[in-house]
Amino acid sequence: MLGGIRITPIGGIKLVEPGDDLASLLLDGLAESGLALEDGDIVAVAQKVVSKAEGRQVDLATVEASGEACRLAEETDKDPRLVQLILDESTEVVRKKPGVLIVRHRLGLVGAHAGVDQSNVDHGTGASALLLPKDPDASATRIRRALMDATGQHIGVLITDSANRPWRLGTVGIAIGAAGIAVLDDRRGGNDLYGRELKVTLINRADSLASAATLAMGETTERTPAALIRGFPAEEVQQSAADIPRALEEDLFR
């Protein structure tokens, strides 16, 4: 319990396959866990299962590496086909060194390998990789609509992923997709306890919830790709996770 917020892992969700109805699997998992959606709940869903359901797994045997990919692969000690997928998903290479390729994803996210991941992916028929959803906000909206239609409850949905941060060790959960929640709480122009005007206070609600939900779900072998957040009400707002990345003109580290 965090300040009245309760986060409960949703178990009983089968291994997700391409084309699966993720909302139905979430409802099955809720029932298996003895849970039922209530008005104002938020459902956090791990990116990996969203990507799997949307068929975003790529067989590396089908990928042809370009000259640029081969050059970057030599510099970073990576499979050229994997580097090609990273380049295809990115708009800019930000930094590189052996073992690491930091890029700006086409969604505006800056991080390692454009979210292209090979962990917890079935490689039984050959090496493959999983890409981020094409439009995580749209994915969150579809899942939310299906869950609300099935239950009649007004809820929110977050799609979470793990990310590293500059100058900090370890990964944390972030929101890459959101629907039905206020992702940012802008307190600029307000006052602190002593009446001093707040000039920079912009609270990232979505990432804070995603980070806590990720702790509840686990990130390795737990097989718990979703969590129920209760006590932090969903809202009908015109915000999405696409509003979170900082604008390029405000990037002081380029």
Buried (B, 14 or more C-beta within 10 A) or exposed (E): EEEEBEBBBBBBBEEBEEEBEBBEBBBBBBEEBEBEBEEBBBBBBBBBBBBBBBEBBBEBEEBEBEEEBEEBBEEBEBBBBBBBBBBBBBEEBBEBEEEEBBBBBBBBBBBBBBBBBBEBBEEEEEBBBBBBBEBBBBBBBBBBBBBBEEBEBBBBBBBBBBBEEEEEEEBBBBBBBBBBBBBBEEBEEEEEEEEEEEEEEEEBBBBBBBBBBBBBBBBEEEEBBBBBBBBBBBBEBEBBBBBBBEEEEEEEEE
